[in-house]
Amino acid sequence: MFKNCIHMKHKHMHSFVSDLHQLHCLKSHLHERVVDLVQHTSFTKVRRHLEKLLITTAQQLSYIDILYDLLNEKSSFNDLDQLIDNIELLYDKISNEIHVPELAHNFLCDYIGKIQSAELVLHSFLHAGAIRERIPGLDFSIFSKLQGDNSLFEVNLKKCYPRSFDSYSILLQRHRHSGN
């Protein structure tokens, strides 16, 4: 029975570390890709907001590094191919339509929204796992520091480019872009 208890504890810790890897992957991807967008003319009006997103994401990545240190683990993207492929497909929509600002704005909003949704799920798993694991030296306030609220970025994007989010404008741009 004691052996089963140790096995379960190891299994839970493995799950916790796996969730941490996924969160690190999402935030790393966001940080790397937003760097590419900051200087692009399609996002001139939100450059300051993109730069702020970069700073916040870099801070969150440093908190993830603190968790890795506490766990004596290293970050890893092994076994995350499906996650990487999915978020890369989302980003590809932005880069493929970068010269059609109305579409690029919508795809950026979608990309950030989907990453944030996945992050919220992982945050809840990590918080629950940390309670279950009773990790020595863990300050639970780190979980609030890990959570980013990118909805403000989305609000600013929509405020700076209101025409991009007008449904008629979107349909018209898609129609023009498809060559019809």
Residue, then its C-alpha position, 0 to 999 in steps of 0.5 A: m500500500f505504501k508503494n502505491c502511495i509513493h507511485m501516486k505521489h510521483k505520478h502527480m508530481h510528473s503531471f505537475v511538471s508536465d503542466l508547467h512545461q506546457l505553460h512555459c511553452l505557451k508563454s515562450h511562444l507568445h514572447e517569441r512571436v510578439v517580438d516579431l510583430v512589434q515593429h510591423t506596420s500592421f500593428t503600429k497603433v498597438r506597438r506600446h501595448l505589444e511591448k508591455l505584453l512582452i515585458t509582462t510575459a518575460q516576467q511570467l517566464s522568470y516566475i516559471d523559472i523559479l518554479y523549475d528551480l524549486l522543483n530541481e527541474k529544467s524546462s522541456f518542450n519534449d512531448l509538446d509537439q502537438l501543442i507547438d503545432n497548434i499554436e504555430l498554426l494560430y500564429d501562421k494565420i497572423s503571419n500569412e495575413i500580415h499585409v492585410p491588417e484587418l485580418a492580421h488584427n483578428f488573427l492576433c486577437d484569436y491567437i492571444g485569446k486561445i493562448q490565454s484560455a489554455e493558460l487559465v486551464l493550466h494555472s488551475f491545474l498547477h495551483a491544485g497540484a501545488i496544494r496536493e504536492r505541498i512543494p517545500g519553499l513554494d510561495f503560492s503568490i507566484f501563481s497570481k504572478l504567473q497569470g496574465d490578463n491579456s484581455l486588456f491587450e485585446v481591448n486596446l487592439k479593438k479600440c485602436y483598430p475598430r474597423s478591423f473588428d467590424s464584421y462587414s469589413i472583415l468579410l470584405q477583406r476576406h473576399r478581396h484577399s481570396g481573389n473573388 
